[in-house]
Amino acid sequence: MGLAIPRTLITNSADEVRAFAASVNAPLVTKPLGTPYVAHAQGSETMYTRDVDLDALDGVELTAHLFQERMDKAYEVRLFVVGEDCHSVKITAHSSAARQDWRSDYDALAYEPVATPADVIIGIRGYMARLGLTYAAMDFIVEPSGRWTFLEANPSGQWAWLNSPRIPLAAAISQQLEAWCRR
């Protein structure tokens, strides 16, 4: 759909990860596919985005993992698509943990509405139409150059924590639901 994306691999093969790392020739990050919580004998832990250690890939064979080149970022954006509307929120991280994965340190985040570039809107609308979606919470990295790099779309992504008079997500969702009811 014309959106910029990082070089990405989904695999459960350590050999494929090492080959991918060699071809990218840049640091990689990984994050779990599915639930970010892992239960084990010592309790449970949240698996946030983390740097890849090519010497510590034991366990990767147990399930699919997502590996991406690590991107330089000025900030991140959570973009909510509701029907034809795009609501973009700039997420500025003020801790090293939050810069790696903003979900890991909500207290270190600042939020503000930000304009969505026209080329991103065109790509998003094509993506949504292709998948038959009416709602998605999309994640982007905005590079220091200003380029928006698409990471993922969450078809049931959380929104209430950013709802406000400046970012009227609840109103947009309720209007979309009302429109469905009138059909």
Order of alpha helices (4+ residues) and beta strands (2+ residues): beta-alpha-beta-beta-beta-beta-beta-beta-beta-alpha-beta-alpha-beta-beta-alpha
